[in-house]
Amino acid sequence: MHKVERAIIMAAGLGNRMHPVTLTTPKPLVRVNGIRMIDTVIDGLHKNGIQEIYVVVGYLKKQFEKLEQEYPGVKLIENPYYDTCNNIASLYVARNHIENAIILDGDQIIYNPRILSPEFERSGYNSVWTDDETDEWLQTVKDGIVISCSRTGGRGGWQLYSISRWTAEDGRKLKHFLEVEFEEKQNRQIYWDDVAMFCHPNDFKLGIRPMNASDIIEVDNLSELIALDESYKKYVEEN
């Protein structure tokens, strides 16, 4: 078994699909029923003994500075490419911290902290089995190993969520391939997840970490935010 020693939280994005709320507040700091989304992530990590936490920031970065005072062990890493590159840039700037790490997004709500447990058998993503049609990334698993992933979804597979763990060995490989894609190939408009899943799949043998859909909510847009917290209806009514 491997054990997570540190966490990387992705929090640099523009949050365009949640306008106008995110015009003045970065998405991970948006409050849902009074609680900032990123607080549920950090609290969940702390409940699992994970104290070394790197938050990658970009858009409205100064608003994140209070996290370093509120949570000892939190350190900010600036992504200067946040407005010109996809999120590969965020992991690229945090690439020295990937070994024995859990990587997750700051704009989600963790309802069950046990899904962030530090012990893990092999690198891979938290995933939810779905029989229903989905347009999210869908993995096919055989004998505990991910053998393929569909970008366009489908039905009857393991839906990938933005929580992943990486062993020391795989973390080193991921760092190397991030540098290859970002520096050498200038491949900067992809997700960082593309690097292991699609750019260099034969170099990794990823597994999955099963969980339930009710353990977490990924809040993608304003309508999903309103469904969770009706106080945001005012943004629709004003328009």
C-alpha positions as CSV (number, residue, x, y, z in Angstrom):
1,M,0.0,0.0,0.0
2,H,1.0,3.6,-0.7
3,K,0.2,6.6,1.4
4,V,-0.6,10.2,0.4
5,E,1.9,12.7,1.9
6,R,0.7,15.9,0.3
7,A,-2.2,17.4,-1.7
8,I,-2.4,19.7,-4.7
9,I,-5.6,21.7,-5.1
10,M,-6.3,23.2,-8.5
11,A,-7.9,26.6,-8.0
12,A,-6.5,28.9,-10.8
13,G,-9.4,28.8,-13.3
14,L,-11.6,31.6,-14.5
15,G,-14.9,29.9,-13.6
16,N,-16.6,31.4,-16.7
17,R,-19.6,29.1,-16.6
18,M,-20.5,30.5,-13.2
19,H,-20.7,34.2,-14.2
20,P,-21.7,36.6,-12.9
21,V,-20.9,35.1,-9.4
22,T,-17.3,34.5,-10.4
23,L,-16.7,38.0,-11.8
24,T,-15.7,39.1,-8.3
25,T,-15.1,35.8,-6.5
26,P,-12.9,32.9,-7.7
27,K,-15.0,29.8,-8.0
28,P,-13.4,27.7,-5.2
29,L,-14.1,30.6,-2.8
30,V,-17.8,30.8,-3.7
31,R,-19.9,30.0,-0.7
32,V,-22.6,27.3,-0.9
33,N,-25.0,27.5,2.0
34,G,-22.5,29.7,3.8
35,I,-19.4,27.5,3.3
36,R,-16.7,28.1,0.7
37,M,-16.3,25.1,-1.6
38,I,-12.5,24.9,-1.0
39,D,-13.1,24.6,2.7
40,T,-14.8,21.3,2.3
41,V,-11.8,20.1,0.4
42,I,-9.2,21.3,2.9
43,D,-11.3,20.1,5.9
44,G,-11.6,16.7,4.2
45,L,-7.9,16.4,3.7
46,H,-7.2,17.4,7.3
47,K,-9.6,14.7,8.6
48,N,-7.4,12.2,6.7
49,G,-4.2,13.6,8.2
50,I,-3.1,15.4,5.1
51,Q,-1.6,18.7,6.2
52,E,0.9,19.6,3.4
53,I,-1.4,21.2,0.9
54,Y,-0.5,23.3,-2.2
55,V,-3.2,25.4,-3.7
56,V,-2.5,26.5,-7.3
57,V,-3.9,30.0,-7.9
58,G,-4.2,32.4,-10.8
59,Y,-7.5,34.2,-11.3
60,L,-8.1,36.7,-8.5
61,K,-5.2,35.1,-6.7
62,K,-5.0,37.6,-3.9
63,Q,-8.3,36.4,-2.5
64,F,-6.7,33.1,-1.7
65,E,-3.9,34.6,0.5
66,K,-6.1,34.3,3.7
67,L,-6.0,30.5,3.3
68,E,-2.4,30.5,4.4
69,Q,-3.4,32.2,7.7
70,E,-6.5,30.1,8.2
71,Y,-4.9,26.8,7.5
72,P,-1.3,26.1,8.6
73,G,0.3,23.9,6.1
74,V,-1.4,25.5,3.1
75,K,1.0,27.1,0.6
76,L,0.0,29.0,-2.6
77,I,1.6,28.3,-5.9
78,E,1.0,30.9,-8.7
79,N,0.1,29.7,-12.2
80,P,1.0,32.7,-14.4
81,Y,-0.5,30.9,-17.5
82,Y,-4.0,30.5,-16.1
83,D,-5.6,32.9,-18.6
84,T,-3.9,31.5,-21.7
85,C,-3.5,27.8,-21.1
86,N,-5.7,24.9,-20.0
87,N,-5.2,23.4,-16.6
88,I,-2.1,21.4,-17.7
89,A,-0.4,24.7,-16.6
90,S,-1.6,24.4,-13.1
91,L,-0.1,21.0,-12.5
92,Y,3.0,22.0,-14.4
93,V,3.8,24.7,-11.9
94,A,3.2,22.3,-9.0
95,R,5.1,19.4,-10.7
96,N,7.7,19.2,-7.9
97,H,5.0,18.0,-5.4
98,I,3.3,15.2,-7.3
99,E,5.1,12.2,-5.6
100,N,2.8,10.4,-3.2
101,A,0.2,13.1,-3.8
102,I,-3.5,13.5,-4.1
103,I,-4.6,16.0,-6.7
104,L,-8.1,17.5,-6.7
105,D,-10.1,20.5,-7.7
106,G,-11.0,23.3,-5.3
107,D,-14.4,23.9,-6.9
108,Q,-16.2,20.9,-5.6
109,I,-18.0,20.0,-2.4
110,I,-16.8,17.0,-0.4
111,Y,-19.7,15.4,1.5
112,N,-17.9,12.2,2.6
113,P,-14.3,12.9,3.7
114,R,-13.5,9.1,3.6
115,I,-13.2,9.4,-0.2
116,L,-9.9,11.3,0.5
117,S,-8.4,8.5,2.5
118,P,-4.6,8.6,2.2
119,E,-4.0,4.8,1.7
120,F,-4.1,3.5,-1.8
121,E,-2.9,0.5,-3.8
122,R,-2.1,2.1,-7.2
123,S,-2.3,5.4,-8.9
124,G,-5.6,6.4,-10.3
125,Y,-8.9,8.4,-10.0
126,N,-11.8,8.3,-7.7
127,S,-14.6,6.9,-9.9
128,V,-18.3,6.2,-9.8
129,W,-19.9,3.3,-11.6
130,T,-22.7,4.4,-13.9
131,D,-25.1,2.4,-15.9
132,D,-26.7,5.5,-17.2
133,E,-25.7,7.6,-20.2
134,T,-23.1,10.2,-19.4
135,D,-21.0,12.7,-21.3
136,E,-18.2,12.7,-18.7
137,W,-15.0,10.8,-19.1
138,L,-15.8,7.1,-18.8
139,Q,-13.2,4.5,-18.0
140,T,-13.2,0.8,-18.8
141,V,-11.6,-1.3,-16.1
142,K,-10.3,-4.9,-16.4
143,D,-8.7,-6.8,-13.5
144,G,-8.5,-3.6,-11.6
145,I,-6.6,-1.7,-14.3
146,V,-7.9,1.1,-16.5
147,I,-7.6,-0.2,-20.1
148,S,-9.3,2.7,-21.9
149,C,-11.1,6.0,-21.3
150,S,-13.7,7.7,-23.4
151,R,-13.6,11.5,-23.5
152,T,-17.2,11.6,-24.8
153,G,-18.7,9.3,-22.2
154,G,-21.1,6.5,-22.8
155,R,-22.9,4.1,-20.5
156,G,-21.8,1.2,-18.3
157,G,-18.4,2.3,-17.0
158,W,-16.5,4.1,-14.3
159,Q,-17.0,7.9,-14.5
160,L,-13.8,9.7,-13.6
161,Y,-13.9,12.4,-11.0
162,S,-11.3,15.0,-10.3
163,I,-9.6,13.3,-7.3
164,S,-6.6,11.2,-8.1
165,R,-3.6,9.7,-6.2
166,W,-0.1,9.2,-7.5
167,T,2.6,7.0,-6.2
168,A,6.2,8.3,-5.9
169,E,7.2,6.4,-9.1
170,D,4.2,7.5,-11.1
171,G,4.5,11.0,-9.7
172,R,8.0,11.2,-11.2
173,K,6.8,9.9,-14.5
174,L,3.9,12.4,-14.5
175,K,6.3,15.2,-13.8
176,H,8.5,14.2,-16.7
177,F,5.7,13.9,-19.2
178,L,4.2,17.3,-18.0
179,E,7.6,18.8,-18.9
180,V,7.6,17.0,-22.3
181,E,4.1,18.2,-23.2
182,F,4.3,21.7,-21.8
183,E,7.9,22.7,-22.6
184,E,9.0,20.6,-25.6
185,K,5.7,20.1,-27.4
186,Q,4.1,23.4,-26.3
187,N,0.9,21.3,-25.8
188,R,-0.8,23.8,-23.5
189,Q,-4.5,23.6,-24.4
190,I,-5.1,20.2,-22.9
191,Y,-6.2,19.0,-19.4
192,W,-3.4,17.8,-17.2
193,D,-5.3,14.5,-17.0
194,D,-4.8,14.0,-20.7
195,V,-1.1,13.5,-20.0
196,A,-1.4,10.1,-18.4
197,M,-4.8,9.1,-19.8
198,F,-4.3,9.9,-23.5
199,C,-0.8,11.2,-24.3
200,H,1.2,8.5,-22.5
201,P,-1.3,5.8,-21.5
202,N,1.2,2.9,-21.9
203,D,3.5,4.4,-19.3
204,F,0.9,4.1,-16.5
205,K,-1.2,1.3,-15.1
206,L,-3.9,3.3,-13.4
207,G,-6.6,1.8,-11.2
208,I,-9.8,3.3,-9.7
209,R,-11.0,4.3,-6.3
210,P,-14.7,3.4,-6.1
211,M,-17.0,5.9,-4.4
212,N,-20.7,6.9,-4.6
213,A,-22.1,9.9,-6.5
214,S,-23.5,11.3,-3.3
215,D,-20.0,11.6,-1.7
216,I,-19.2,14.6,-3.7
217,I,-20.7,17.3,-5.9
218,E,-18.8,19.0,-8.8
219,V,-20.4,22.4,-9.3
220,D,-20.0,23.2,-13.0
221,N,-22.2,26.2,-13.7
222,L,-24.6,28.8,-12.3
223,S,-27.7,26.6,-12.6
224,E,-26.1,23.8,-10.6
225,L,-25.1,26.4,-8.0
226,I,-28.6,27.7,-7.7
227,A,-29.9,24.1,-7.3
228,L,-27.7,23.8,-4.2
229,D,-28.2,27.3,-2.8
230,E,-31.3,29.3,-3.8
231,S,-29.8,32.6,-2.6
232,Y,-28.0,32.7,-6.0
233,K,-31.4,33.0,-7.9
234,K,-31.0,36.7,-7.6
235,Y,-28.3,36.6,-10.3
236,V,-30.8,35.2,-12.8
237,E,-33.6,37.5,-11.7
238,E,-31.4,40.5,-12.2
239,N,-30.8,39.6,-15.8
